[in-house]
Amino acid sequence: MPETRPSENASRTELMKGIELVRSELQRVIRGKADVIDQVLTAVLAEGSVLLEDVPGVGKTTLAKSLASLFDLQFQRVQCTPDLLPADILGSSIFQPATGEFQFRPGPIFCDLLIADEINRASPRTQSALLEAMAEAQVTIDGTRYPLTLPFIVIATQNPTGFEGTFPLPESQLDRFLFRMSMKYPDVESEIALLIDQASAEPSDSLKPVMSRNDLVLLQQQVRDISFDRKVAEYLVSLVGATRRDSRLRVGCSPRGSKMLLRAAQARAVLQKRDYVLPDDIQAVAVDVLSHRVASRNLSATSEESAQIVRELVNQMEVPV
C-alpha cells in the first residue's frame, strides 16, 4: 500500500506523484469508472463540490468515502430526510446550566468533506443551510460567523428516478455545485471484477492516505496559477454565450458559471500535467459544469436533456488553433 507523501514544502513533482497514486487507488476500488474519477478529482482540485445523480448502489458514497481516506480528510456523512433540520447540519447553541451560558456545538458541516446522501430528500430549508457554506466556506449561526477549514468539499448524491417525498434542488442551490454528473452502471467486465474483488472484503476498507490535506491545499493553490491565453478565454466565453442565445433554453449560463468553467479547465490541466489550459480542457468539463446552470424551455425536461443541449453546443463551437 502506498505511503503518505510529505506535505511540507512538497515539490510540484511530488504532488503530481501523489495525485496519480490517488487516481490509481480510486480505480482499484471503483471499477471501470476512470472518467468519473478524473472528473471528481478535477472538481476537488478546483475547490468545487459535486452532485452525483444516479440510481442507488453504483458506488457514489463509496467514491466519496474513498476520496476522503486517500487525502486524509476529516469527513462526515449526513443521510438527508424530510425531518432533517438546518441545526442537524450546522450545529446549535446549547444552554449549559452549570455556567448559565450557551455553548456552540458544531454540526457535521465542520469537516473537510461532507457527504450529503439523497440531498433531494431534505427540505428546502435544510438544503439552503448548505448555500453559505458551499459559496463562502463559512456558516452564520445565531448572528455569529464561523469559518470552515480548508479544504471544504461537499459531495452530494441524489436518485433521479424516485421522486416521491423529494424536494428538487432550486437553481440557486444547483449553481453552488461545480459538477453535476452521473456514474451510470459499470460495464460487464468491470462488474465481474467488482464481484471478485469484494467477495471477502471491501477494498475501500483497506485504503490508506497517500496525500495529506496540506498537499491537497497546495495543489488547489497551484490550480489558480495555471495560465491561459486570450484565445482560450474567448472560446470559453463564446461557448457560454451560446447557451444564452439557444432557443431551446430559457436561461443560459451566468458569468459565475464562466468562472467555474475556467477553474475546472485549469484543474484538468493540472491532472494532465500541464501548466496551461487548452480548449480540450474546456470541452472535457463543459457538460458537467454547464448543464445544471441552464434551464430548458421544456419544463418537463430531464437533466440529461439539458446535458445533451450543452453537448451539442460544444460540438458545434469552432475551436481556436
C-alpha positions as CSV (number, residue, x, y, z in Angstrom):
1,M,0.0,0.0,0.0
2,P,1.4,3.4,-0.9
3,E,2.6,5.6,2.0
4,T,1.6,9.1,2.8
5,R,3.6,11.8,1.0
6,P,5.4,14.5,2.9
7,S,3.3,17.7,2.9
8,E,5.8,20.4,4.0
9,N,7.5,22.1,1.1
10,A,6.3,19.4,-1.3
11,S,7.5,19.9,-4.8
12,R,5.2,20.0,-7.9
13,T,6.7,16.6,-8.9
14,E,5.9,15.1,-5.5
15,L,2.4,16.5,-5.6
16,M,1.8,15.1,-9.1
17,K,3.0,11.7,-8.0
18,G,0.6,11.8,-5.1
19,I,-2.4,12.7,-7.2
20,E,-1.5,9.8,-9.5
21,L,-1.5,7.5,-6.5
22,V,-4.9,8.8,-5.5
23,R,-6.2,8.2,-9.0
24,S,-4.9,4.6,-9.2
25,E,-6.2,3.7,-5.8
26,L,-9.7,5.0,-6.7
27,Q,-9.6,3.0,-9.9
28,R,-8.9,-0.1,-7.8
29,V,-12.0,0.5,-5.7
30,I,-14.4,2.0,-8.3
31,R,-14.0,-0.3,-11.3
32,G,-14.5,0.9,-14.9
33,K,-15.1,4.5,-14.0
34,A,-11.8,6.2,-14.8
35,D,-13.6,9.1,-16.4
36,V,-15.9,9.7,-13.4
37,I,-12.8,9.5,-11.1
38,D,-11.0,12.1,-13.2
39,Q,-14.0,14.4,-13.1
40,V,-14.3,14.1,-9.3
41,L,-10.6,14.8,-8.9
42,T,-10.9,17.8,-11.2
43,A,-13.7,19.2,-9.0
44,V,-11.6,18.6,-5.8
45,L,-8.6,20.4,-7.3
46,A,-10.8,23.2,-8.4
47,E,-12.1,23.6,-4.9
48,G,-15.6,22.7,-6.1
49,S,-18.4,20.5,-4.9
50,V,-20.0,17.6,-6.8
51,L,-23.6,16.4,-7.2
52,L,-23.6,12.7,-8.1
53,E,-27.0,11.9,-9.6
54,D,-27.7,8.2,-10.1
55,V,-29.6,5.2,-9.0
56,P,-28.7,3.6,-5.7
57,G,-25.9,1.1,-5.5
58,V,-23.5,2.3,-8.2
59,G,-20.8,3.4,-5.8
60,K,-21.5,7.1,-5.2
61,T,-21.0,7.1,-1.4
62,T,-18.1,4.6,-1.7
63,L,-16.3,7.0,-4.1
64,A,-16.7,9.9,-1.7
65,K,-15.5,8.0,1.4
66,S,-12.6,6.6,-0.6
67,L,-11.6,10.1,-1.6
68,A,-11.6,11.2,2.0
69,S,-9.5,8.3,3.1
70,L,-6.8,8.8,0.4
71,F,-6.5,12.6,1.1
72,D,-6.6,12.0,4.8
73,L,-9.6,14.3,5.1
74,Q,-11.9,14.5,8.0
75,F,-15.3,13.6,6.6
76,Q,-18.9,13.5,7.9
77,R,-21.8,11.7,6.3
78,V,-25.4,13.1,6.6
79,Q,-28.4,11.0,5.5
80,C,-30.9,13.5,4.3
81,T,-34.5,13.0,5.3
82,P,-37.6,15.3,5.2
83,D,-37.4,15.8,9.0
84,L,-33.7,16.9,8.9
85,L,-33.3,20.4,10.3
86,P,-30.6,23.0,9.5
87,A,-29.3,22.7,13.0
88,D,-28.7,19.0,12.4
89,I,-26.1,20.0,9.8
90,L,-24.8,23.3,11.0
91,G,-24.9,22.8,14.8
92,S,-26.6,24.8,17.5
93,S,-26.0,26.6,20.8
94,I,-26.8,24.5,23.9
95,F,-27.6,26.1,27.3
96,Q,-25.1,25.0,30.0
97,P,-26.8,25.1,33.4
98,A,-23.5,25.0,35.2
99,T,-22.3,28.2,33.7
100,G,-25.6,29.8,32.8
101,E,-24.2,30.4,29.2
102,F,-24.9,29.0,25.8
103,Q,-22.2,26.8,24.2
104,F,-22.0,26.3,20.5
105,R,-21.8,22.7,19.4
106,P,-20.6,22.4,15.8
107,G,-22.6,20.1,13.4
108,P,-21.2,17.7,10.8
109,I,-20.6,20.6,8.3
110,F,-17.5,21.4,10.2
111,C,-15.3,18.9,8.4
112,D,-13.1,18.7,5.2
113,L,-15.5,16.7,3.2
114,L,-19.3,16.5,3.8
115,I,-21.2,13.6,2.2
116,A,-24.9,14.5,1.8
117,D,-26.7,11.4,0.8
118,E,-30.0,11.8,-1.0
119,I,-29.9,15.6,-0.7
120,N,-33.2,16.0,-2.5
121,R,-35.0,14.3,0.4
122,A,-34.1,17.1,2.7
123,S,-36.5,20.1,3.0
124,P,-35.7,23.3,1.0
125,R,-35.0,25.0,4.4
126,T,-32.3,22.4,5.2
127,Q,-30.9,22.4,1.6
128,S,-30.5,26.2,1.8
129,A,-28.4,25.7,5.0
130,L,-25.6,24.5,2.7
131,L,-25.7,27.6,0.5
132,E,-23.5,29.9,2.5
133,A,-21.1,27.1,3.4
134,M,-20.6,26.0,-0.3
135,A,-20.3,29.6,-1.6
136,E,-18.2,31.2,1.1
137,A,-16.7,28.4,3.3
138,Q,-18.4,29.8,6.4
139,V,-21.7,29.5,8.2
140,T,-23.7,32.0,10.2
141,I,-25.5,30.7,13.3
142,D,-27.3,33.0,15.8
143,G,-25.7,36.0,14.2
144,T,-22.1,34.7,14.6
145,R,-20.0,33.7,11.6
146,Y,-17.9,30.5,11.9
147,P,-15.3,30.0,9.2
148,L,-14.8,26.4,7.8
149,T,-11.4,25.0,7.5
150,L,-9.9,24.5,4.0
151,P,-10.3,22.4,2.0
152,F,-14.1,22.2,2.3
153,I,-15.9,20.0,-0.2
154,V,-19.5,18.8,-0.5
155,I,-20.2,15.6,-2.4
156,A,-24.0,15.2,-2.5
157,T,-26.0,12.3,-4.0
158,Q,-29.5,12.0,-5.3
159,N,-31.6,9.4,-7.0
160,P,-33.1,10.9,-10.2
161,T,-35.7,8.2,-10.6
162,G,-37.5,8.2,-7.2
163,F,-39.5,11.5,-6.8
164,E,-41.9,10.5,-4.0
165,G,-41.0,12.5,-0.9
166,T,-38.3,14.6,-2.6
167,F,-37.7,18.3,-2.9
168,P,-35.9,19.2,-6.2
169,L,-32.9,21.4,-5.7
170,P,-33.6,25.0,-6.8
171,E,-31.4,26.6,-9.4
172,S,-29.5,28.7,-6.8
173,Q,-28.6,25.6,-4.9
174,L,-27.5,23.7,-8.1
175,D,-25.3,26.6,-9.0
176,R,-23.2,26.0,-5.9
177,F,-22.1,22.6,-7.3
178,L,-19.2,22.8,-9.7
179,F,-20.2,19.5,-11.4
180,R,-23.4,17.6,-11.7
181,M,-22.6,14.2,-13.1
182,S,-23.7,10.6,-13.3
183,M,-21.7,7.4,-12.6
184,K,-24.0,5.0,-14.5
185,Y,-23.8,1.2,-14.4
186,P,-20.4,-0.5,-14.8
187,D,-19.7,-2.5,-17.9
188,V,-19.8,-6.3,-17.8
189,E,-16.1,-6.9,-17.2
190,S,-15.9,-4.2,-14.5
191,E,-18.9,-5.6,-12.7
192,I,-17.3,-9.1,-12.7
193,A,-14.1,-7.7,-11.4
194,L,-16.0,-5.9,-8.7
195,L,-17.7,-9.1,-7.5
196,I,-14.4,-10.9,-7.4
197,D,-12.6,-8.1,-5.5
198,Q,-15.4,-7.7,-3.0
199,A,-16.1,-11.4,-2.4
200,S,-14.5,-11.4,1.0
201,A,-13.8,-7.8,1.9
202,E,-14.5,-4.2,0.8
203,P,-11.4,-2.8,-1.0
204,S,-12.3,0.7,0.3
205,D,-11.8,-0.5,3.9
206,S,-8.1,-1.1,3.3
207,L,-7.4,2.4,1.8
208,K,-4.7,4.4,3.5
209,P,-3.8,8.1,2.9
210,V,-1.4,8.7,0.0
211,M,-1.6,12.5,0.3
212,S,-2.2,14.9,3.2
213,R,-4.8,17.6,3.3
214,N,-2.0,20.1,3.2
215,D,-0.8,18.6,-0.1
216,L,-4.3,19.0,-1.5
217,V,-4.5,22.6,-0.5
218,L,-1.1,23.2,-2.2
219,L,-2.4,21.7,-5.4
220,Q,-5.6,23.7,-5.2
221,Q,-3.5,26.9,-4.9
222,Q,-1.4,25.8,-7.9
223,V,-4.6,25.4,-10.0
224,R,-5.3,29.1,-9.6
225,D,-1.9,29.8,-11.2
226,I,-2.5,27.7,-14.4
227,S,-2.1,30.1,-17.4
228,F,-4.5,30.5,-20.3
229,D,-4.3,32.8,-23.3
230,R,-6.9,35.2,-24.7
231,K,-8.0,32.8,-27.5
232,V,-8.9,30.2,-24.9
233,A,-10.8,32.8,-22.8
234,E,-12.7,33.9,-26.0
235,Y,-13.5,30.3,-26.8
236,L,-14.9,29.8,-23.3
237,V,-17.0,33.0,-23.4
238,S,-18.3,32.1,-26.8
239,L,-19.4,28.7,-25.6
240,V,-21.2,30.2,-22.5
241,G,-22.7,32.9,-24.8
242,A,-24.2,30.1,-27.0
243,T,-26.2,28.8,-24.0
244,R,-27.7,32.3,-23.6
245,R,-28.8,32.5,-27.3
246,D,-30.0,28.9,-27.8
247,S,-33.8,28.9,-28.5
248,R,-34.2,25.7,-26.6
249,L,-33.0,27.3,-23.3
250,R,-34.9,29.9,-21.3
251,V,-31.9,30.6,-19.0
252,G,-28.3,30.5,-20.1
253,C,-25.2,30.2,-18.0
254,S,-24.2,33.1,-15.8
255,P,-20.8,34.8,-15.6
256,R,-20.2,32.8,-12.4
257,G,-20.6,29.7,-14.5
258,S,-17.9,31.1,-16.8
259,K,-15.6,31.4,-13.9
260,M,-16.4,27.9,-12.6
261,L,-15.8,26.5,-16.1
262,L,-12.4,28.2,-16.3
263,R,-11.4,26.9,-12.8
264,A,-12.4,23.4,-13.8
265,A,-10.4,23.6,-17.0
266,Q,-7.4,24.8,-15.0
267,A,-7.8,21.8,-12.6
268,R,-8.0,19.4,-15.6
269,A,-4.8,20.9,-17.0
270,V,-3.1,20.0,-13.7
271,L,-4.3,16.5,-13.9
272,Q,-3.0,16.3,-17.4
273,K,0.4,17.5,-16.1
274,R,0.3,20.8,-17.9
275,D,0.7,24.4,-16.7
276,Y,-1.6,25.9,-19.3
277,V,-5.2,25.5,-20.4
278,L,-6.2,24.1,-23.8
279,P,-9.6,24.2,-25.5
280,D,-9.6,20.4,-24.9
281,D,-9.8,21.0,-21.2
282,I,-12.8,23.2,-21.6
283,Q,-14.5,20.7,-23.8
284,A,-13.8,17.9,-21.3
285,V,-15.6,19.6,-18.4
286,A,-18.2,21.8,-20.2
287,V,-21.1,19.4,-20.0
288,D,-20.7,18.6,-16.3
289,V,-20.1,22.3,-15.4
290,L,-22.8,23.9,-17.6
291,S,-25.7,21.5,-17.9
292,H,-27.2,22.3,-14.4
293,R,-26.6,26.1,-14.9
294,V,-29.0,26.3,-17.8
295,A,-32.8,25.8,-17.9
296,S,-34.7,24.3,-20.7
297,R,-37.9,25.9,-22.1
298,N,-39.4,22.4,-21.8
299,L,-40.4,22.5,-18.1
300,S,-40.6,18.7,-18.0
301,A,-37.1,18.2,-19.5
302,T,-34.7,15.9,-17.6
303,S,-31.1,16.7,-16.6
304,E,-29.9,14.5,-19.4
305,E,-31.8,16.6,-22.0
306,S,-30.1,19.8,-20.7
307,A,-26.8,17.9,-20.9
308,Q,-27.4,16.9,-24.5
309,I,-28.1,20.5,-25.5
310,V,-24.8,21.6,-24.0
311,R,-23.0,18.7,-25.6
312,E,-24.4,19.8,-29.0
313,L,-23.2,23.3,-28.4
314,V,-19.7,22.1,-27.5
315,N,-19.6,20.0,-30.7
316,Q,-20.8,23.0,-32.9
317,M,-18.4,25.6,-31.4
318,E,-15.4,26.4,-33.6
319,V,-12.2,25.5,-31.7
320,P,-9.3,28.0,-31.8
321,V,-6.0,26.9,-33.2
